[in-house]
């Protein structure tokens, strides 16, 4: 008797209408819960400054073949040609270029730089350009030479890292979570900075894609089926409700 009073015809139609709306929105909530889609797992590897090895990964990370930063030349793994050139530059002090300037004492930048620093034998150097005042052309211009200037590994690491201690709109939240918590998952691949992230406690982590889990055939079929059949069932319920609902206009009788 009580249930009959609670579930009046109007309330029944209201419940059916709510179910119809949920069914019509099936593709939306299937996408939200990522049903039948791949998931991506991101993890972190700590980056430290070691007295012997310079800037390196801590422990035994999975990134032994991944550069610590694209801003640091010759970081793991070694680019044979690049590192051979930089070692030659280090032993020869400078290497001439075909670029000239009228002010050899001023800071100079050729515009395109593959990296900002170079790591060689545990030491870090600033990949710089210097004006060679001993080489001057007839038109008075001085030659620009390539050089490596020593810098501290701590300063270099700080400058190439991305500070996420207070949040950064340029770094995807999933990547930030992985750096802070050790692991994070996403329902789609996200962009990861090719350089370490710096946290509030002063630690550095290189985030990387650790794995991609594909859905099972059953999960894929279920997600596809719900996305296709849910709206059809919702439309059917809406049709049934429309057959039982009569809209009548009652105006003023004159």
Secondary structure, 3 states (H helix, E strand, C coil): CHHHHHCCHHHHHHHHHHHHHHHHCHHHHHHHCCCCCCEEEEEEEEEEEECCCEEEECCCCCCCCCCCCCCEECCCCCCHHHHHHHHHHHHHCEEEEEEEECCCCCCCCCCCCCCCEEEECCEEEEEEEEEEEEEECCCCCEEEEEEEEEECHHHHHHHHCEECCCCCCCCCHHHHHHHHHCEEEECCCCCCCCCCEECCCCCEEEEEEEEEECCCHHHHHHHHHHHHHHHHHHHHHHHHHHHHCCCCCCCCCC
